Amino acid sequence: MVCVFSTSVLCAGPGLRQWIVSTAITDNEGGGFSFQNVGELNPTVLIEGCRIQNCGLKMLNMTSPGVIDMYVQNTRMCTIANNFLGDNAAGITVETYSNVNSNALYANITNNVIIYTTHGEPLHVEGHYFQGFYIKNNFIAHNRIAHRNVVSLFGVQANFTINTLTNNTARTIINASVPSNIDITQRFDSNYIYENLAIGGNFTTIFLYSPRFLIRENFLFNTHNMFELVTFNRSKPLKWEDNNQDYPQVEAENNFWGSPNPAYVAGRIWERHDDDNLIGVRFEPFYKANTSVLQDKCPPGFRLYPKVNSCYMYMGAVLPYHEAEKQCQVRGPQPMLRRNVFVVGEMIFPLHFTRVAQIPMS
């Protein structure tokens, strides 16, 4: 069974909303939500506080569509927030189109947990460059998806910030592109991308198809991968001049790449200096110590809680108490309940019903 939603003439218009809130869907081979609309101007879409587990068709060599699968046209606002997606065939897929800039989509994808995906991409976003996506505070981990990408961002404007991607096995961890002849940028700020395994042809954590990217303040430490960043072929100007200024470059300054050695960092990036046909990358200056992007003694993505001298990670997905307890046990010791606070080894699951899960480090 899959829940299918579509707009009609009776519920269209910019002032209306379609809500999918506080819903649990489990053990459905057909997936979770499939949402599609057409028309000149469509209502706002909100998917918030839902739990989708063990959904989607898991068949050998078949790529599954997202358990939240959306195709939206001329929709001004869309929010996908505080959802828990675990043990599914795929994650969140959003394809979007608008024929004029005034109807362009602004989408907010925040505070989602996407774990243990098996047959599709945990997060796939694709659309026209008019569309803008704000992607923040998502936890994407433990996905084993073979020759697929963990995160795909194709064609759209995106601000991808303060997300944690860890312990994923995939073709590429982040695969992104925007039109190189359009003055838009995808930003990747303050993300924690570590301990992932890329098994695609380039064996790279991040693969970029164009120079329209700004990558700053990120923690990048994936020692199993041959490269952290690989770029695609560049377009040469009509008048050949051997000058870096004639070619747009990826701006990747002020990141931590795993070493203070410039030669090591350069070796973790495959770009124009390695092959003149590729897009260049400006990676200096870079952080020589991880203290610039991590908080005190805490692991990547964790915050310091000074009162108890411990670290915690906030995850915005909703879960019943017993499910949050089960998820936390994977990473820490036996959990305990302290008043309205759920305390376990290293992870935090806020339970938006009554409790907030909070986990200090020993």
N, C-alpha and C positions, 0 to 999 in steps of 0.2 A: 504494500500500500504506500502511496505517496500523496501528500497533500498538494493539490494544484490550485493556484490562485491566479486569476486573470482579471483585468479591469474591463469595464464595459462603459457604454455611453452613460449609464445611470450613475456611475461613481467616478467619473473623470473630472479633472479640473485641478488647478494648483492649490486650492484651499482645502482640499480633502486629503485624508490620510487612510492608509491601509495598515493595520496593526496586526502583528503576529507576536504575541508576548506571553511569557511564562508558560510555554508549551513543552511537553516531553514527548519525544518520539523515539521508540527503541525497537530493534529487531524487525525493521522493515526493509525487505529486499529491494523495493522500488525507490528507496531513498528517503529524504525528509521533506523539504519544501521545494516545489518548483513554481517559480513566480515569473509570469510573462505579461507584458502589456504592449499595446499599440495605440497610436493616436497622436494628435497634434500636441496635446498637453495633458499629462497624466498626474495622478496624485502622489504625494509623498509615501514612501514605503519605510516601515519600521519593523525590524526583526530583533527582538531584545529579550534577554533572560530565558532563552530556550535551551533545552538539553536534548541532543541528538546522539544516540549511541547505537553501535552495531547495526548501522543502516547502509544500504547500497548493495549492489551486486558485485560479489567478489569472485571473479572468474579469471582463470589463467590467461595472461596476455591481453586482457581487455581493460581499456582505460575507462573508469567509471566517471559519470558526470558528478558534479558536486551534490552533496546531500542538502546544501542550500544552493539551489541552481536558479540563477536569475538572468533574464533577458529583459532589459528595460529600455524604453524608447521615450525620449522627450519627457523624462522625469526629472524634476528639479532637485529633489532631496531624497537621500536614501541612507538609513542607518542600520548597521549590523553590529550589535554591541552586546557584551556580557553573555555570550553564548558558550556552551560547552559542547565540543564535538570530539567524541572519543570512540576509537575502535570502528571507524567507518571506512567504507570503500574510498571515499573522497571527502573534500572539505567544502570550501566556499568558492563558487564560480559566479562571477558577475561579468556579463557582456552588455555593453551599453552603447547607445547611439542617439545623437540628436542632430537634426538637420540645420539648426541655427544656434548661434552662440547664446542667445537669450534663453534657450531651453536646455542649456547644458546642465549636466548632473553634477551636484556636489555630494559626494558619498563619504560617510564616516564609518570606518571599520575599526572598532576599538575594543579592548578588554576581552577578546575572545581567547579561548584555549582550544587548540587543535592538536590532538595527539593520536598516535597509533593509527594513522591512515595507511592503507595498503595498496589501493588500485587506482588512485587518481591524485591530482594535485591538491595539497592542503589549501592553497590560496591561488586562484587564477583570476586576474582582472584584465579585461581587454576592451578597447573601445577607441573612439575618435579622440583626437587631442583636445577637443573642447572640454572633455570631462575631467573633473578633478577628484582625487581620492586622498583622504586623510586617514592613514593607517598607523595606529599607535597602540602601544601597550598590549600587543598580542603575544601569546606564548605558543610557539609552534615547535613541537619536539617529538622525538621517538617515532617519526614517520618513516616507513620503509616502503618506498614507492618505485623502486627499480629505475627505469630510464624515463623518468618524468621529473619535472622541476618542483621544488618545494614551494617557491613563490614565483609566479609569473606576472609581470607588469608590462603589458604591451599597448603602446600607443597613447596612453593617457598621461595627464599630469598627476604626479603623486608626491606626497610627503610621507615617507616611511620612517617613522621615528620611535625610539625606545621600545623596540620589539626584541624578543629573545628567540633565537633559532638555535637549537642545540640537539645533538644526538639524532640527526636525520641522515638517512641514506637515500640518495637520489642522483639523477643525472647531473643536475646543477642545483645549488641551494637557492640562488636568486638569478633569474633570467629576465632581463629587462630591455625594452627598446622604446624610443620615441623618435618621431621624424626628425632627421638631422637638419632639414631645411626650414623648420618652424622654431620660433623663439620661445620655447617652453623648456622646463627642466624638471627632471625627477630628482628629489632630494632623499638622501639616506643619512639620517642624523642619529647619533647616540644609540645605535643598536648593538646587541650582544650576539655575535655570530661565532659560535665556537663548537669544537668537538663534532663537526659534521663530516660526512664522507661523501664526496662527489665521484661518481663512477662513469660519467659521460666521457666523450672523446677528449675534452680538454682537461678533465680532472680538476676543475676549478670551482671555487666557492661561488664566485659572481661572474656572470658573463653579460657583457654589454654590447649592444648592436650599434650604438651611436655615441657621440661625445656629449650629449645633452644631459649630463649627470653631475650632481654635486654630492660628494661622499665625505662626510666630516664626523669626527668625534666617535668613531665606531671602534669596538673591540673585535678584532678579526684574528682568530687563532684556531686554525683547522690544520693540524699537523699531518693528517692523513692525506690531504689534498696536495697535488703537485703545485697548484697556484691558488692564490686568493682572488685574483682578478685577471680576467682575460678579455680583450677587446676584439671587435670585429673589423673587417676591412674598412678603410677610410676612403672618402672621395677626394681625389686630387684636384687642385684648382686648375683653371685653364692655363694660367701662366705658371710654369714650373719654377719655384724658388725654394731652395733648401733652407727654409726658415720655419721654425716651430710656430711662429705667430700666424702663418698662413693657414694653419690647420687647427680647428677647434680641438681641444683636449678635454678629457675627463678630469674634473677637479676633485682630487682625492687627498687633500692635505689634512694634517692633524688627525690621523688615525693611529691606532696601535696595531702593528702587524706581527708582533710576536718576538721582536728582537730590536736592540739599539743599533745594529749594524746596517748601514745604508746598502751595502752589497747584498745582504740577506733580503732586505725589503725589496730591492730591485729584482731579485731573483724570484720573488713571490708574485710578480706582476709580469704578464706577457703582453707587450704593447709595442709601440712604434720603434723603440730602441732595440727590440729583438727582431722585428720584422717590419721593414719600411712600409709595407702595405697596410699595417694596422693603425687603429686610432691610438694616439698618444695618451699618456696618463701623467699628470703632475701630482706626485705623491710627497714631495718635500715642501715644507718641513713635516716631520712625522713624530709621534710620541715615542720616546725611547724607553719609557717605563709605563706599565699598565696602571699606575696610580693616577694618571691623568684621566682615565675613563672609568675606573672602578672606584667604589666608595670604601675607603679605609681598608680593612682586612677582608671585606666581603667578596664572595665569588661574583662572576659576571651576572648582572641583572638583579642582584640583591641590594637591599638598603640596610644601613646600620640603624639598630634600635639601641641608643646609648644607655637607656635606663637599665637594661639587663646585659649590656655589652654583647649583643647578638645581632645576627643578620636575618632578614626576612625578605620574601618576595611576595608582592601582591599580585593576585590573579583575579580578574574581574568576572570570571564565569560563575554561573550559578549551579549549585548541586545540592541535593539533599545531604543531610549530615553524614549518613552512613556511606554515601558514595564519595564524598570529600575525604572521609577517613580512609577509604580504600585506596584512593589515588595518592594520598600523602604517604601511605605505608610503603609505597614503591621506592621512595627516596629517603625515608628516615626511620627512626625507631618507633616503637609503639606510641601512638598519639595519646594525648590526654586532653580533657576538657577543663579549662580554667575559667569559671564563670561563663561569659559569653564569648570566650576566645578559644579557638581550636588550635592547639600547639603541637607541632610535629617537626621532626628533624630539619628539613631545609625548605619546604615548600609551603605556600599559603593558598588556600581556597576560600575566598569570602563567600559565605552562604547567605545570599541576599534575602532568604526567608527570615532568619532570626539571628544568625551568628556570622562572625567574621573569622576565617581561619588564618592563623598567624603562627609562623614557625621560626623560632630562633635557632641559630647555629650554636653548637657546643664549642 
